[in-house]
Amino acid sequence: MNNKNILISGAGIAGTALAFWLKRYGFHPTIIEIAPKLREGGYAIDFMGAGYDVAVKMGIVDELKKVDINFSKVALVDKNDREQGSINYQKIKKFMNGRAMTLLRSDLAKTIYTALDKDIEIIFDNTIEKIEQNDKEVRVSFKQGSSRSFDLVIGADGLHSMVRKLIFGDESKFEKYLGYYTSSYTIKNFSTGNSEFAMYNFPCRQVAVYSNKNNATTTFFIFSFPEKLTYAHHDTEKQKQILREQFTGGGWKCTPLLNALDNTADFYFDSVSQIKMDRWYNGRIALVGDAGYCPSLLSGKGSTLAMVGAYILAGELKEANGDYQQAFVQYEKLFKPFMEKKQQSAQSFAKSFVPKSYFGIGLRNFVFKLMSVSVFSKLFIAQFRDKGLQLKNY
């Protein structure tokens, strides 16, 4: 096996999944993560389709079932908490033959991380500052510490990837803003008293909550905004200010949810954007997951497809016996057309994701009610099946 020493930037879903497969195939992965520890919280994700197939191959499905949020239903409510429409989540699972879960992003990442071989080197609280490559190696300088050499470097560091910035250019060249911002955080000692995922809308804004068995509630906010806002990416106080401005006076549970902002430990805020690139690799460096092809949360598939991309990239490196030039080309050939279709689908959905008027909210609620009818439920669920993507057995 050639080019065995591989640095992975990012200990999220894509990075840990890639390290898992690379180690299994005989490579020596090292992970570097800018956060001091694994991230917590994050919004809930639908876990089904090809990502579920990869989890089966990894042998982690039983562990994931332990952290399945397992909603009873997804309900639309008005400002007085009266239900305006719902989908029976257990019915969705039945239609998917039980091959469906709802997970916190952090729980999925933690499960993959726990499954990693214990001798994989993982460096927390550090990041890449400089990358230089030649025909024989990649020389990487870290923010804290000296430089090291690797055979390959893989950027799995998300929407705001440092690897992508250093090798391919500024984020603005590749980001497609979809017109929304989203936020999520967990409130301890606060419960809705049921197991449903409840969503409330007022024009251009949506807020949802769901509670777990530990008397904690996770929030999910999203609002439309015509153009990108200006703020420092890590300025959480400014982000909280923006969130308060958008949802103060919004009714329903907005006031108590916003009042808990300063006591949460897992606050998340970001634009809803895609990353679109002509090529996912440059020499000995490649990208995986949101760093290279973020489809946005509107696709409902970002986390699961990050796992799929990691599986394919590692598998192609194995099949090519470490020949990165051959492997990177095959990785793109197999996966890029599929991801481009997913991104296009998400862009189309963006136009109607959060209704911009009370009439639009009423129309959306009516369509939602139709989902309780089996034939419409099956049509709705069909979008979660990853048609056109056949996973190889590496």
C-alpha positions in Angstrom: 0.0 0.0 0.0 1.3 3.4 -1.0 0.7 6.8 0.6 -0.4 5.3 3.9 0.0 8.3 6.2 -3.0 10.5 5.8 -4.0 13.6 7.8 -7.7 14.2 8.2 -8.8 17.8 9.2 -12.0 17.6 11.2 -13.4 15.1 13.7 -17.0 15.4 12.6 -19.1 12.8 10.8 -17.1 12.8 7.6 -13.7 12.9 9.2 -14.3 10.1 11.7 -16.0 7.9 9.1 -13.1 8.3 6.8 -10.6 7.5 9.5 -12.6 4.3 10.4 -12.5 3.0 6.8 -8.9 4.0 6.1 -7.7 2.2 9.3 -9.6 -0.9 8.3 -8.0 -0.9 4.9 -4.4 -0.6 6.2 -3.8 3.1 6.1 -2.5 5.2 9.0 -5.0 8.1 9.5 -4.4 11.0 11.9 -7.2 13.4 12.8 -6.8 17.0 13.8 -9.7 19.0 15.2 -9.9 22.7 16.0 -12.4 22.1 18.9 -11.0 21.1 22.3 -13.3 18.0 22.4 -16.0 16.4 20.4 -18.8 18.8 19.7 -22.2 18.4 21.4 -25.7 19.2 20.5 -26.6 20.2 16.9 -29.9 19.8 15.2 -31.6 16.5 14.5 -31.0 14.7 11.2 -32.9 12.0 9.4 -30.7 8.9 9.2 -31.8 6.6 6.4 -30.9 5.6 2.8 -27.3 5.0 1.8 -25.9 6.4 5.0 -27.8 3.7 6.9 -26.2 1.1 4.5 -22.8 2.4 5.4 -23.6 2.2 9.2 -24.6 -1.4 8.7 -21.2 -2.1 7.1 -19.5 -0.3 10.0 -21.4 -2.4 12.5 -22.7 0.6 14.5 -26.5 0.4 13.9 -27.2 -1.2 17.3 -25.3 1.7 19.0 -27.1 4.3 16.9 -30.5 2.8 17.9 -29.7 3.6 21.5 -29.5 7.3 20.7 -32.5 7.4 18.3 -34.7 10.3 19.2 -37.7 8.2 18.0 -40.3 10.9 17.7 -43.9 9.8 18.0 -44.9 12.3 15.3 -43.9 15.5 13.5 -46.6 18.1 14.3 -47.3 21.6 13.0 -48.8 23.9 15.7 -50.2 27.4 15.9 -49.3 30.1 18.4 -51.8 28.5 20.9 -50.1 25.1 20.5 -53.0 23.6 18.7 -52.1 21.0 16.1 -52.6 22.0 12.5 -51.3 18.9 10.8 -48.9 16.0 11.6 -47.0 13.0 10.2 -46.8 9.8 12.2 -43.1 9.2 12.5 -43.6 5.5 13.4 -45.4 5.0 10.1 -42.4 6.5 8.3 -40.2 3.9 10.0 -42.5 1.2 8.9 -42.5 2.3 5.3 -38.7 2.3 5.5 -38.7 -1.3 6.9 -37.2 0.0 10.1 -34.2 1.3 8.4 -34.7 4.9 9.6 -33.7 6.9 12.7 -33.6 10.5 13.8 -30.3 11.4 15.5 -28.6 14.4 16.8 -25.6 15.2 14.6 -23.3 15.0 17.6 -24.7 11.6 18.7 -23.9 10.2 15.2 -20.4 11.7 15.3 -19.8 10.4 18.8 -20.9 6.9 17.9 -18.5 6.8 14.9 -15.7 8.2 17.1 -16.3 5.5 19.7 -16.0 2.9 17.0 -12.5 4.1 15.9 -9.5 1.9 16.4 -7.9 3.1 19.7 -4.4 3.6 18.2 -5.6 6.3 15.7 -3.9 9.5 16.6 -6.4 12.3 17.3 -5.2 15.9 18.0 -7.8 18.2 19.6 -7.6 22.0 20.1 -5.4 22.5 17.0 -5.7 23.3 13.4 -3.9 23.5 10.1 -2.3 26.9 9.3 -0.2 26.1 6.2 0.0 23.4 3.6 2.8 22.8 1.1 2.8 19.8 -1.3 5.2 18.4 -3.8 5.5 15.1 -5.8 6.5 13.1 -2.7 4.7 14.5 0.3 2.5 17.2 2.0 4.1 19.4 4.6 1.6 20.7 7.1 2.2 23.5 9.7 -0.1 23.5 12.7 -1.2 26.6 14.6 0.1 25.0 17.8 3.2 23.0 17.3 5.7 22.3 14.6 5.3 21.0 11.0 4.8 17.4 10.0 4.8 15.5 6.7 2.0 13.3 5.4 1.4 11.4 2.2 -2.1 12.9 1.8 -4.3 15.5 3.4 -8.1 15.2 3.4 -10.3 18.2 4.4 -13.3 17.0 6.3 -13.6 20.3 8.2 -17.1 21.4 7.1 -18.8 24.3 5.4 -16.0 26.7 6.6 -13.1 24.4 5.7 -9.6 25.7 6.3 -8.1 23.0 4.0 -10.4 24.2 1.2 -9.4 27.9 1.8 -5.6 27.1 1.8 -5.7 24.9 -1.3 -8.6 26.0 -3.4 -9.2 29.6 -2.4 -11.6 31.8 -0.4 -15.0 30.4 0.7 -16.9 33.0 -1.3 -15.7 31.3 -4.6 -17.7 28.2 -3.7 -20.5 29.1 -1.3 -24.1 29.3 -2.6 -26.2 31.0 0.0 -29.8 29.6 0.0 -31.5 32.5 1.7 -31.8 31.2 5.3 -30.0 31.2 8.6 -30.4 28.4 11.2 -29.7 28.0 14.9 -29.9 25.2 17.4 -29.2 24.6 21.1 -30.2 22.5 24.0 -32.0 23.7 27.1 -31.6 21.6 30.3 -34.4 21.1 32.8 -37.0 22.2 30.3 -39.4 19.7 28.7 -42.5 19.9 26.4 -43.9 16.9 28.1 -44.3 14.7 25.0 -42.2 12.9 22.4 -43.3 14.8 19.3 -41.3 17.1 17.1 -43.4 20.3 17.2 -42.9 23.1 14.6 -44.4 26.6 14.7 -44.3 29.1 11.9 -44.9 32.8 11.4 -44.0 34.6 8.2 -40.4 33.9 7.1 -39.6 32.1 10.4 -39.9 28.7 11.9 -39.0 27.3 15.3 -39.2 23.7 16.4 -38.6 21.8 19.7 -38.3 18.2 20.8 -37.6 16.9 24.3 -35.7 13.8 25.4 -36.0 11.4 28.4 -33.5 13.5 30.4 -35.7 16.5 30.8 -33.9 18.5 28.1 -35.3 20.2 25.0 -33.4 20.9 21.8 -34.5 23.9 19.7 -34.3 24.4 16.0 -34.7 27.9 14.5 -34.6 28.9 10.9 -35.4 32.3 9.3 -35.2 33.7 5.8 -33.0 36.7 4.9 -32.5 38.1 1.4 -28.7 38.4 1.7 -25.9 37.2 3.8 -25.4 38.9 7.1 -22.0 40.3 8.2 -20.6 38.9 11.5 -17.6 37.1 12.7 -18.0 33.4 12.3 -17.1 32.6 15.9 -18.9 35.7 17.4 -21.6 33.8 19.3 -22.8 37.0 21.2 -23.6 38.7 17.8 -25.3 35.5 16.6 -27.5 35.4 19.7 -28.4 39.0 19.2 -29.4 38.3 15.6 -31.5 35.3 16.7 -33.3 37.4 19.4 -34.0 40.2 16.8 -35.7 37.7 14.5 -37.8 35.8 17.0 -38.6 38.2 19.9 -42.4 38.7 20.0 -43.0 35.7 17.7 -45.4 34.0 20.0 -45.8 30.3 20.9 -42.7 29.3 23.0 -40.3 31.9 21.5 -40.0 33.9 24.7 -38.9 31.0 27.1 -36.7 29.5 24.4 -34.8 32.8 23.9 -34.6 33.4 27.6 -32.5 30.2 27.9 -30.0 31.3 25.3 -27.3 32.4 27.7 -27.4 29.2 29.7 -26.9 26.8 26.8 -23.5 25.1 26.2 -24.0 23.9 22.6 -25.2 27.0 20.7 -25.0 26.7 16.9 -25.7 29.4 14.3 -24.9 29.5 10.6 -26.1 30.3 7.2 -27.9 27.7 5.1 -25.5 27.3 2.2 -24.1 24.9 -0.2 -20.5 24.3 -1.4 -20.3 23.8 -5.2 -16.9 23.0 -6.7 -15.7 21.9 -10.1 -13.2 19.5 -8.5 -12.8 18.0 -5.1 -9.1 17.4 -5.2 -5.8 19.2 -6.0 -2.6 17.1 -6.1 -2.3 15.2 -2.8 -5.2 17.0 -1.1 -8.9 16.1 -1.4 -12.2 17.2 0.3 -15.0 15.1 1.8 -18.4 15.9 3.3 -19.5 19.5 3.7 -16.0 20.8 2.9 -16.4 19.7 -0.7 -20.0 19.3 -1.5 -22.2 20.6 1.4 -25.8 20.0 0.2 -27.3 22.1 3.1 -29.8 21.0 5.7 -32.5 21.5 3.1 -31.4 18.3 1.5 -32.1 16.3 4.6 -29.0 14.2 3.7 -25.9 16.2 4.5 -24.7 14.0 7.4 -25.6 10.6 5.9 -24.0 11.5 2.5 -20.9 12.7 4.3 -20.6 9.1 5.6 -21.2 7.8 2.1 -18.5 10.1 0.6 -16.0 9.0 3.2 -16.8 5.3 2.5 -16.3 5.8 -1.2 -13.1 7.8 -0.9 -11.5 5.3 1.5 -12.6 2.4 -0.7 -11.2 3.9 -3.9 -7.9 4.5 -2.1 -7.8 0.9 -1.1 -8.7 -0.3 -4.6 -6.0 1.9 -6.1 -3.4 0.5 -3.6 -2.9 4.1 -2.3 -2.5 5.6 -5.8 -4.2 8.9 -4.9 -4.4 10.2 -8.5 -6.4 7.2 -9.6 -8.5 7.1 -6.4 -9.5 10.8 -6.4 -10.6 10.6 -10.0 -12.8 7.5 -9.3 -14.2 9.1 -6.1 -15.5 12.0 -8.1 -16.7 9.9 -11.0 -18.8 7.7 -8.7 -20.2 10.3 -6.3 -20.1 13.8 -7.8 -23.0 13.4 -10.3 -25.2 12.1 -7.5 -24.3 14.9 -5.1 -25.0 17.5 -7.8 -28.5 16.2 -8.1 -29.0 16.3 -4.4 -27.8 19.9 -4.3 -30.2 20.9 -7.2 -33.1 19.3 -5.4 -32.3 21.2 -2.2 -32.1 24.5 -4.2 -35.6 23.9 -5.6 -36.9 23.1 -2.1 -35.4 26.3 -0.7 -38.0 28.5 -2.4 -40.8 27.0 -0.3 -39.1 25.7 2.9 -40.3 28.5 5.2 -43.6 30.1 4.1 -43.3 33.9 3.8 -47.0 34.7 4.5 -49.9 33.4 6.6 -51.6 32.2 3.4 -48.4 30.2 2.6 -48.4 28.7 6.1 -52.0 27.6 5.7 -51.3 26.0 2.3 -48.3 24.2 3.7 -50.4 23.0 6.7 -53.0 21.6 4.3 -50.4 19.7 2.3 -48.9 18.4 5.5 -52.3 17.0 6.5 -52.3 15.0 3.2 -49.2 13.2 4.4 -51.3 11.3 6.9 -52.8 9.5 4.0 -50.7 6.4 3.1 -50.3 7.0 -0.6 -49.0 10.6 0.0 -46.8 9.4 2.9 -45.1 6.9 0.5 -44.6 9.6 -2.1 -43.0 11.9 0.6 -40.8 9.1 1.9 -39.6 8.2 -1.6 -37.4 11.3 -1.6 -35.3 9.8 1.2 -34.3 6.7 -0.9 -31.0 7.3 -2.6 -31.9 6.2 -6.0 -29.1 6.1 -8.5 -26.4 5.5 -6.0 -25.0 1.9 -5.8 -22.4 1.3 -3.1 -19.5 -0.9 -4.0 -18.2 -3.6 -1.7 -14.6 -2.7 -1.3 
